[in-house]
């Protein structure tokens, strides 16, 4: 029973890691953009969408810069 649980846990980890960071980021951004559609008017929707309009590559560069800065 213990071996079965360990195997299942390993499979779960492999499946979770199957999604790249970029896929996770884009999925989250997509959900955030969809929530902007609930805004009452066009201007509010546009402003909301601008907050979530950063490409993954830009996000990654910023994240690395901040991580390196905090490590110093």
MDAnalysis code that builds the backbone (N, CA, C; Angstrom):
import MDAnalysis as mda
import numpy as np

u = mda.Universe.empty(216, n_residues=72, atom_resindex=np.repeat(np.arange(72), 3), trajectory=True)
u.add_TopologyAttr("name", ["N", "CA", "C"] * 72)
u.add_TopologyAttr("resid", np.arange(1, 73))
u.add_TopologyAttr("resname", ["UNK", "UNK", "UNK", "UNK", "UNK", "UNK", "UNK", "UNK", "UNK", "UNK", "UNK", "UNK", "UNK", "UNK", "UNK", "UNK", "UNK", "UNK", "UNK", "UNK", "UNK", "UNK", "UNK", "UNK", "UNK", "UNK", "UNK", "UNK", "UNK", "UNK", "UNK", "UNK", "UNK", "UNK", "UNK", "UNK", "UNK", "UNK", "UNK", "UNK", "UNK", "UNK", "UNK", "UNK", "UNK", "UNK", "UNK", "UNK", "UNK", "UNK", "UNK", "UNK", "UNK", "UNK", "UNK", "UNK", "UNK", "UNK", "UNK", "UNK", "UNK", "UNK", "UNK", "UNK", "UNK", "UNK", "UNK", "UNK", "UNK", "UNK", "UNK", "UNK"])
u.atoms.positions = np.array([
    [0.825, -1.191, 0.000],
    [0.000, 0.000, 0.000],
    [0.867, 1.251, 0.000],
    [1.950, 1.244, 0.763],
    [2.827, 2.401, 0.841],
    [3.507, 2.653, -0.503],
    [3.891, 1.579, -1.191],
    [4.539, 1.709, -2.497],
    [3.553, 2.301, -3.505],
    [2.321, 1.862, -3.451],
    [1.293, 2.373, -4.372],
    [1.096, 3.874, -4.172],
    [1.028, 4.310, -2.940],
    [0.868, 5.733, -2.635],
    [2.059, 6.526, -3.140],
    [3.260, 5.998, -2.957],
    [4.476, 6.667, -3.426],
    [4.474, 6.779, -4.947],
    [4.087, 5.712, -5.616],
    [4.041, 5.731, -7.082],
    [3.019, 6.750, -7.569],
    [1.850, 6.763, -6.951],
    [0.822, 7.728, -7.337],
    [1.286, 9.165, -7.106],
    [1.982, 9.395, -6.017],
    [2.501, 10.734, -5.736],
    [3.532, 11.142, -6.783],
    [4.399, 10.221, -7.163],
    [5.405, 10.515, -8.198],
    [4.740, 10.829, -9.533],
    [3.727, 10.068, -9.890],
    [3.005, 10.321, -11.142],
    [2.343, 11.694, -11.094],
    [1.741, 12.035, -9.976],
    [1.101, 13.346, -9.838],
    [2.109, 14.472, -10.014],
    [3.275, 14.338, -9.416],
    [4.318, 15.357, -9.549],
    [4.742, 15.491, -11.002],
    [4.921, 14.379, -11.680],
    [5.317, 14.421, -13.087],
    [4.249, 15.089, -13.947],
    [2.993, 14.801, -13.665],
    [1.915, 15.417, -14.431],
    [1.833, 16.916, -14.174],
    [1.989, 17.303, -12.938],
    [1.941, 18.729, -12.597],
    [3.098, 19.465, -13.265],
    [4.269, 18.876, -13.236],
    [5.432, 19.506, -13.854],
    [5.364, 19.472, -15.367],
    [4.432, 18.723, -15.929],
    [4.265, 18.663, -17.371],
    [3.850, 20.001, -17.958],
    [3.190, 20.825, -17.185],
    [2.827, 22.158, -17.649],
    [4.001, 23.088, -17.385],
    [4.402, 23.785, -18.412],
    [5.527, 24.699, -18.246],
    [5.087, 25.942, -17.487],
    [6.055, 26.657, -16.990],
    [5.760, 27.918, -16.315],
    [5.030, 28.863, -17.248],
    [5.428, 28.851, -18.516],
    [4.781, 29.730, -19.492],
    [3.311, 29.367, -19.636],
    [2.986, 28.091, -19.669],
    [1.591, 27.668, -19.781],
    [0.795, 28.091, -18.551],
    [1.389, 27.953, -17.383],
    [0.722, 28.383, -16.157],
    [0.465, 29.888, -16.204],
    [1.494, 30.653, -16.566],
    [1.383, 32.113, -16.635],
    [0.284, 32.520, -17.616],
    [0.306, 31.932, -18.805],
    [-0.680, 32.291, -19.822],
    [-2.095, 31.901, -19.398],
    [-2.235, 30.787, -18.700],
    [-3.550, 30.388, -18.199],
    [-4.089, 31.369, -17.164],
    [-3.207, 31.777, -16.268],
    [-3.609, 32.741, -15.237],
    [-3.971, 34.072, -15.876],
    [-3.138, 34.522, -16.838],
    [-3.410, 35.778, -17.532],
    [-4.750, 35.697, -18.265],
    [-5.027, 34.576, -18.879],
    [-6.285, 34.397, -19.599],
    [-7.482, 34.511, -18.647],
    [-7.361, 33.908, -17.475],
    [-8.440, 34.010, -16.481],
    [-8.609, 35.441, -15.995],
    [-7.506, 36.140, -15.807],
    [-7.581, 37.531, -15.370],
    [-8.232, 38.403, -16.437],
    [-7.848, 38.176, -17.695],
    [-8.454, 38.945, -18.783],
    [-9.956, 38.662, -18.886],
    [-10.328, 37.416, -18.684],
    [-11.749, 37.060, -18.724],
    [-12.510, 37.779, -17.619],
    [-11.862, 37.952, -16.459],
    [-12.539, 38.664, -15.367],
    [-12.727, 40.136, -15.708],
    [-11.878, 40.672, -16.581],
    [-12.025, 42.076, -17.003],
    [-13.324, 42.279, -17.780],
    [-13.795, 41.227, -18.431],
    [-15.032, 41.335, -19.209],
    [-16.242, 41.619, -18.327],
    [-16.099, 41.416, -17.039],
    [-17.205, 41.674, -16.113],
    [-17.322, 43.143, -15.737],
    [-16.319, 43.930, -16.142],
    [-16.356, 45.365, -15.847],
    [-17.543, 46.000, -16.562],
    [-18.147, 47.022, -15.942],
    [-19.414, 47.568, -16.453],
    [-19.320, 48.354, -17.766],
    [-18.161, 48.934, -18.067],
    [-18.090, 49.718, -19.305],
    [-16.779, 49.461, -20.042],
    [-16.733, 49.943, -21.287],
    [-15.576, 49.688, -22.148],
    [-14.289, 50.247, -21.556],
    [-14.332, 51.430, -21.010],
    [-13.123, 52.060, -20.458],
    [-12.561, 51.233, -19.294],
    [-13.435, 50.811, -18.398],
    [-13.003, 50.003, -17.257],
    [-12.435, 48.666, -17.727],
    [-13.062, 48.057, -18.739],
    [-12.557, 46.785, -19.279],
    [-11.174, 46.974, -19.890],
    [-10.999, 48.064, -20.632],
    [-9.704, 48.335, -21.266],
    [-8.613, 48.556, -20.236],
    [-8.907, 49.328, -19.199],
    [-7.926, 49.589, -18.137],
    [-7.563, 48.295, -17.417],
    [-8.553, 47.490, -17.150],
    [-8.325, 46.202, -16.487],
    [-7.424, 45.321, -17.358],
    [-7.734, 45.235, -18.639],
    [-6.971, 44.380, -19.551],
    [-5.524, 44.842, -19.670],
    [-5.277, 46.135, -19.633],
    [-3.898, 46.641, -19.715],
    [-3.058, 46.146, -18.547],
    [-3.672, 45.926, -17.406],
    [-2.945, 45.421, -16.235],
    [-2.437, 44.002, -16.430],
    [-3.036, 43.276, -17.360],
    [-2.687, 41.866, -17.562],
    [-2.187, 41.610, -18.979],
    [-1.544, 42.596, -19.580],
    [-1.136, 42.510, -20.975],
    [0.360, 42.273, -21.136],
    [1.035, 41.780, -20.116],
    [2.481, 41.587, -20.174],
    [2.810, 40.201, -20.734],
    [3.587, 40.134, -21.825],
    [3.990, 38.831, -22.365],
    [4.842, 38.057, -21.354],
    [4.805, 36.740, -21.455],
    [5.535, 35.888, -20.517],
    [7.020, 36.217, -20.504],
    [7.596, 36.455, -21.663],
    [9.033, 36.719, -21.743],
    [9.413, 37.969, -20.935],
    [8.577, 39.008, -21.008],
    [8.828, 40.226, -20.223],
    [8.693, 39.936, -18.723],
    [7.654, 39.199, -18.380],
    [7.452, 38.811, -16.982],
    [8.660, 38.035, -16.454],
    [9.143, 37.091, -17.268],
    [10.266, 36.255, -16.857],
    [11.521, 37.101, -16.634],
    [11.790, 38.036, -17.540],
    [12.964, 38.912, -17.384],
    [12.872, 39.718, -16.087],
    [11.705, 40.287, -15.822],
    [11.512, 41.057, -14.587],
    [11.696, 40.182, -13.354],
    [11.143, 38.981, -13.410],
    [11.237, 38.064, -12.280],
    [12.692, 37.711, -11.988],
    [13.457, 37.438, -13.029],
    [14.873, 37.096, -12.853],
    [15.643, 38.280, -12.266],
    [15.379, 39.478, -12.772],
    [16.041, 40.674, -12.240],
    [15.746, 40.841, -10.750],
    [14.471, 40.710, -10.393],
    [14.095, 40.875, -8.980],
    [14.687, 39.773, -8.119],
    [14.702, 38.554, -8.613],
    [15.279, 37.437, -7.857],
    [16.757, 37.643, -7.631],
    [17.467, 38.082, -8.674],
    [18.909, 38.336, -8.558],
    [19.193, 39.496, -7.604],
    [18.372, 40.530, -7.676],
    [18.545, 41.691, -6.804],
    [18.316, 41.306, -5.336],
    [17.291, 40.501, -5.085],
    [16.996, 40.088, -3.709],
    [18.050, 39.151, -3.156],
    [18.728, 38.412, -4.034],
    [19.747, 37.454, -3.570],
    [21.049, 38.149, -3.180],
    [21.208, 39.377, -3.604],
    [22.474, 40.081, -3.296],
    [22.480, 40.684, -1.942],
])
